[in-house]
Amino acid sequence: MGLLDSVLGSAMGALQGGGQGGAGGDVLMQVIGSLLQGQGGAGGAAGGLGALLQQLQQGCLGDAAQSWVSTGPNLPVSADQLQSALGADRIDALAQQVGLPASDLSSQLAQFLPQVVDQLTPGGQLPAGGGADLGGLLGNVLGGLLRR
């Protein structure tokens, strides 16, 4: 967990003043990092990604989540669908943590989470045991997406 935190911190610093604004980039980095680390933070980064995808599948977003992992086009999701799949309580807690309304956070996640998962799963595969590799890739992916 420490390595991913370090990578996220470095990537957040690099995003200051770029793309959609430093504060928006910081918030999104924190939230996506939290989602990928899992609620308890005890699991590794790859486990967090797998657990996140499993939760999306159980929340009736299995087809969309699978499209993000596969090599084809990403299916979109709405903020409401994502909030339902992840749980309103979880979104509310994350939103409170970063100081945003839950609806704004859900909208940002609906926009960026498919792209992040797509980039974190090259070749349509979850990263193999790669806490370090996944952490570095996460920083690069989020940095590139937020600078657009």
N, C-alpha and C positions, 0 to 999 in steps of 0.2 A: 504494500500500500504506500509506503514511503516514497518509492521510486516514481509511481504514478503521480503522487502529490507534487513531487519535485518537477516533473515534466509539465504538469498542468500549470504550476506556478510560473515556470519559465515561459510557457506559451502565452499565458495571460499577460505577462510583462511585455512580450513582443507585440501583443495586440493593442496596447495602449495607444489610443489616437488613430487607429487604422480602421478601415472598412465601415462598419456600422457604429463606430464609436467605442471607446474603451470600456465604458460601463456596461454596455450591452454585451460585448465580447466576454468580459469578466463573468457576468451572470451566466451566460450560456456555457462557458467553460466549467464553472462550478457545478452547474446542474447536470450536465452530461457526464462529467467526471463522477459525480455522486451516483448517477444511475448505473454507470459502468462498474463502479466499485461495489455496488449492491448496498442494501439497507444497512447491514451490520458492519460492513467494511472489512469483514474477516476473510472473504474470498479473494482470490487473485483477480487480476484484470480480465483474463480470458474467461474465468468462471463468471465474473460479473456480466460480461457480454452475453454469454450463454444463458445465464439466468434472466437477463433482461429480455432476450428473444423468447424464452419460454413463457415469461409472464405476458408478453404481447400475444403469443399464440393462445394462451388460456383466456385472454381478454378479447377473443374474437377478431384479432388482427393477424392471424396466422398467415394468410395469403400475402398480406402487405409486408409483414416482417420477412417472409421467405423471399419476396421479390427484392428486398434490400440486400439480402445475402447473396442471391443468385447473380449471374452475370448479365441478366436482361435489364429492362427498364424498371425503375422503382415505382411501385404503386403509391399514390399519395394517401395520407390520412388526415382527417380533420382534427382540430384541437379537441373537440368533444370526444371523438373516438379514442384519442390517445389518453385523455384524462380518464375515461371509463376503463380502458385496459390497464393503465398503471395504478388506478385507484385515486379517487378524489382526495382522500386523506394524504396520500403520498405527495401528490401535486401541491396540495395546500401547505404541507410541511416544507417542501422545497421552496415554494414561493415565499413563504414567511422567512425562511433562512436567508434568501437573497433580496428580500424587500420589494417584490413585484406582486401585482395582482395575479392570482392563479390563472385567469383567462389569458393574460399576456404571456405568461410562461408557457402555457399549453400551446399557444399559437406559435411561439418561437421553436418549441420542441417539434411540433408538427412539420415545421419548415425544414429544420436542420437535422433531426435525428435520422430520417431515412438516408440522407447523404453521408452522415458520419458512419452509420452501420455499413453502408455500401463500401465506403473506402476502407473500413477496418476489416473487411472480409474479401480480400483480393482472390480472384479465381473461384468465388462462390464458396469459400471455406472459412470456418472460424480459425483464427490464429492458433497454432499448436503451442500450448504451454508457454506462451510468450509474454510474461509480464513486462519484461523490459522492451521487447519489440513492440508490443501493443501500446505501451505508454508513449514511446517515441512517435509511433504512427498517429496516435490520438492527437498529440500536440501539433503535428504537421497538418493533419486533416482539418482540425478546427481552425487553425491559423489560416489555411488557404481558403476555407469556406467563408470565414468572417471578413476576409479582405476583399471579397468580391463586391 
